[in-house]
């Protein structure tokens, strides 16, 4: 089954908590703090797998959570860091933020990409020992791993795209110029999924990849037929082979066929409609002798397109078509690569947002901030030194200034993540 678009939820692992511990050993009365650090949480990493060409693995499994790091232990033992979660995707997959649609990463010929970094492990209490604070009874908790909903969108990596209305011979053409074996039958929409074929353009190993895009119809850009689902696969194609039935065997006018498909390309993407095209006039063998094609040829010239007559059934001019396409590709720029428009917050403390919001609920001032919950978790409120650390951290991060600006007075009750105290600066 060909699946080319899915939305999944990913979450990096939480960092392990630092340990509060003091060295205990016979004949050593003042061993000091020896709490170990927590291990790092696992990261969520996307990796290209050349052996797959669909997102089927993500059709039913929608949530992926990396493991958490282990907590620190006594004796300065660090907690183990968790293994990274590797998510394999086919080449050409574009990772987007599900909420905004912004491109996060284009997985095309790139190394493994760390989409969400695991949370850092917290420090053990040994890090907080100073000449004046020799018995720290607190440690830092691990940083929580970030979560994100992402959309995986597969855009095939093909140099050449075969486009055209149903039953014009695109599948037959691909089967004759490559080793691909798409389904071929004399009825519309025989091809239900994009097909790739490697085309050899000479004995020196030169060639290109061609994609047979399922038949487009009028209204495809608005969701009609199958084209709306697969137009995205033409995005990366540097050259379009616009296949038309020049014989009119289906009772259609080849000029009108060209106009219909080009309107759909323009409706989907103006940039896509401006790609170079070669009009491939197929079924040349079915034309009667002396057929007048001057009107068709004049229209193609007026659009600035190249034209070549072929017959997929008999093989007429197929070698010439392949050679011509290869020459045009050599003149064109590389395939489209999508630049990142969005950077997931990887949980790096150096980039952490330490802003807070203050609001009054009845007689209590509530202070909220994503980093405050970790601070509260790290404090032993029964220990004087730990409380001093808590007070100093709030002061150094401007929390007291924010409270004063909001109108908090000495003696007012302030609540920080459930911990209430009387404000005194």
N, C-alpha and C positions, 0 to 999 in steps of 0.2 A: 504494500500500500504506500502511495506517495503522499507524505505529509510534509508541507513546506512552510507552515506557520503555526506556532504554538506559543502560549503564554504560561510561564512557570514562575514559582516562587523560590527564591534562593536565600539562604541565611548562612553567614559565616559563624564559626564556632566561638563561644565565649572564652575569654582568657580565664585561667585558674586563679583562685584567690591566694594571696600571700598568707603565710602562716605566722601565728603569734606563738612563739616558743622560747624557752630559756634553757640553756645548756645545764644538764644535770649529770654529774659524774662524781663518783666517790673521791673524796679528798679535794674536790674543787668546789668551793663554797660560792664563788661569784663567777659562774661561767659566762654570764651575759646572754643577750638575745641571739638566737640561732635559727630563727624562722626562715624557711626557704621560700623562694619565689614561685609563683604559679606558672604553669606552662602556657604557651600561646595556643589560642584556638585555631582550628583548621581553616584555611582559606578556601574560597570557591573559585576554581580555575577552569576556564574553558580551553579546550585543546582540539586542534583539527585532526580528524581521522579520515585519511584518504580512502579508507575502505567502505565508507558509508555515503549514501547520497540522498538520505531522507531524514526527517526529524521524527520518525516513527517511535523511537525510544522514549519520547517525551509526550506521546499522545495520552497515555493513561497515568503515568507517574508525573505529578505536577509539582511536588514539593521536595526540595533538596536542602538538607541541613547538614553542615559540616559538624564534626564532633568538637566537644569542648576540651580545653586544656585541663590537666589535672591540677588540683590544689597543691601548694607548697607543703613541705613536711618538715618536722624538726630535724636538727642536725645539719642545717643549711642545705638540705636536699631539695632540689628543684622538682616541681611537678613536671610530668612528661608533656611535651607539646603534642597536639593532636595532628593526625595526618590530614593533608589537604584533600578536599573533595574535587575530583577531576570529572568534568562533564565534557564528553566528546561530541563534537558536532561536525557535520560535513563541510568541506571547503566551500566558501561563498556565503556562509551564514552571517547575517547581520544581527547583532545584539542591540535591542532598543529598550529604553525605559518604557514599561507598559503604560505608565500614567501620562507621560508627555509625548511619547513617540520619538524622543531624541536618540540619536545614534550613540551607543556606548562604545562599540567596537565592531569593526569589520574583520571577520575571521577569514581572511584571504591571504595565504602565503605569509603568515606571521607566527611568531613563537607563541607558546601557551600564554594566555592572558589572565592575570589575577583580577577578577571582577570585584570580589569582596575579600579584603584581607581579614584574617582571623584576629580576634581581639587579643591585645597584649596581656600577658600574665601580670598579676599584681605583685608588688614587692612584699617580701617578708619583713617582720619587725626589725631585723638586724640592720636594715637600711636606715632606720630612724633613730639609731643610737647616736648620741652626741655627748660631749663632755658634761653637759648640763642635763641631759635626758638619757640616763644610762639604762633605764628600765622601760622602754616603750612597750606599752600593752596594746598596741594597735598595728594593723598592717593594711595594705591597700588591696581592695578587691580587684579581680580581673575586669578588663574592659569588655563590655558586651559586644558580641558580633553583630554587625549590621545586617538588615534584611532588605530585600528588594524584589519587586515583581518585574520580570523582564519578558520581552517578546522576542522569540527567535524566528527570524525570517530568512528563509533560504532563497538566495538569488544565484542561479546556476552560473558557474564560471565557464562561459562559452565565448569564443571569439566571434562566431557567426550565428545569427538567429534566422531560422526559416519561418517566415510569417506568411499569412494568406488565409483566405476563406476556406471552409471545410471542403474536402474532396478535390483539391486542386493538384494533389500529388506530392505534398511535402514529405510524407513518410516514404513513399517510393523513391524520391530523390535522395533522401538520407541513406536509405538502404543500398543505393547504387554507388554512392561516393564514399561510404565508410563501412565498417564491419557491424554497425548497429542493425538490429533486426526488429524494427517496430512493427506493430500489427498493421496489416494492409488489407483493406476491403473496400468494396464499391458502395460505401454509404457514408454520410457525414458523421463527424465526431468519432471516427475509428480510433484516433489517438486521444486518450483521456488524461495522460500525464506527459510532461516534457520528456523528450528522449535525447540523449547525448550520443554523439558519434565522433571518433577521431578520424580526421581526413588526412591522408598522405598527399603531399603536394610535390613530391619528388624523391629521387633515390638518395638524396643527402640527409634524409630524416626530417626535412622541413614538413610542416603541416599545421593544422589548426583544429580546434574543437567546434563542432556545429551542433546546434540545439534545434530540435523540431518542436516548435511551440504549438500546443493544441489549437485547433481551428478557432479563429476569431470570427465574430459575427457583428452585425450592426448593433450598437448598444452595449458592446462588451465592456467599455470603460465605465459603464454605469451598472454593471453586474449581470448583463444578459449573457446567456450561454456559459461557456467555460473560460472565455478569454479573460474575464475580470480576475479570475483566480491565478492566471499564469502570465499576465502581462509583466509582472515584476521580474520574471526570468529573462526578459529581453533587456533589462536595464544595463547589464554589463556588456552586452554584445557591441562590438566595435563596428560591425558591418551587418546589414540586414539583407538577406536574400528574399525579395518579395515575389513569391511564387504565384502566378496566375494561370488560369486555364485559357490559353490563347485560342483553343479550338472552339470554345463556347459549347462544349459537350453537355454541360449542365444547364444550358439555356440562359447563361449569364453573359453580360458584356464585360470583357476584361478591363476596359477603361473604368467602368463603374465599380468593379471589384477593387481596383487600385485606390479609387477615391474613398470607398467605404473604410478600408483598413487604415489608410492614412489619417482619416478623421478620428478613428478610435485611438490611434497612437498619439495624436495631438491632444485629444481630450484627457488621456492618461498622463502625458508628460510632454511639454513643448520641447524639452531637451531631447527626449527620445525620438520625437518625430523628425528632428533635424539630423539624425544619424545618416551616414552614407547608405544608399540603397543600390542594389543591383536588381533590376526587374528580370526575373527568370520566367520567360514565356514557355511554359511546359505544354506537353501534349502536341508538340509541333507535328508529329507524325499523323495526327488525325485531321490536319487541315487539308482541304482539297487543293488541287493544283491551281495556281493563279489566284489564290485568295488575296483579297485586298486588305492589307494591314497598315496602309498609309496613315489612317486616322489614329490607330493605336500607337504607331511609332512616333507620330507628331506629338501626341500627348506626353509620352515618356520623355521625349527630348525637351518639351516645355517645362517639365518638372526638374530637369537637370540630372536624371537618373541614367545609369548605364543599362544597356539592354542586351540580352543574349537569349537565343532560341535554343531550347533543349527538348529532349524526350527522355523521361525517366524510364519509360517502357523499353525503348530500343537502345538507349545509351548514347544517343546523338548529342554531340557537343558537351558531354559531361566532363571530359578531361580539360577542355577549354574553359569550362566554368570554374573548375577547381583551381586551375593555374591563374585565371583572372582574379578570383577571390584572394588567392595568396598574395598576388602582387599588390592589390589594394590594401590588404592588411599590413603589408610592410611599410606602407606610407602613412598609416594611421597611428595615433597616440596609443599608449597602453590602456588596458581595460580600466573602467571606473573603480576607484577605491573610495569608500565612504569615510570621511574624517569624523573623529569623535566630537560629539556635541554635548556630552554629558559625562561627568566623572562621579561614579558612586563614592560616597563617603566611606573610605576604607577603614575607619576607626582608628586612624593615626592620632595619638594624643596631641602631637604637635599642631594638628589642624583642628582640634576639637573646639567646638563653639562653647564658650564659657559664659555666654550671656544668660541673664535671669529675667524673669517677669515677676512682678509683685502686684497682688490684688487684695482687696479687703473683703472678707466674707464675715459679716457680722462684726464681732469685736476682735477678730483674729486676722492678722496679715499673713497671707500665704505666699511663699516664695517657691517658684518652680524653675527648674533648669535640668537639662538632660544629664549633666555631670554631677548634680547635687546628690542624687540617690547613691552613687558610688562613694561619695565623700562620707555620707551618713553611715553607710555600711562599714566603712573602715574605722570608725571612731568607737572607742570604748568610753561611754559617757560616765562610767563610774571611776574613771581614772583622770586625775587632774592634768597630767601631761598630755593625755590624748585630747582633752577638752581644749587645752591651749593650742594644740596643733589645728583643731577644728576652727577655733576663733581666728587664728592667723591666716589660714587658707581663705576663709570668707573675706577677711579684710584685704588680703593681697589681690583678690580677684574682683574687688570693687563692689561686693555685695552690700556692705554697710553703706557705701555712698548711694547705691540705688535705693536702699530702704529709706534713707534720709530724704532723698529727692521725692519719694512717693508720699512722704508725710508721716513716717513712723516716728513716734516720740519715745523717750526713755520710759520704760515700764509697760509699754504695749506688748501684747502677746504675739510672737512671731512663730509660724509653723513652717519648718523646712522638711519636706518629705515625711511628715508625721511626727517629727521631733519638735515639741513646743517648748519655748523658753521666753522669759521676760527680757525684752531688748534693753541693753545697756551698752552704750558705746564707750 
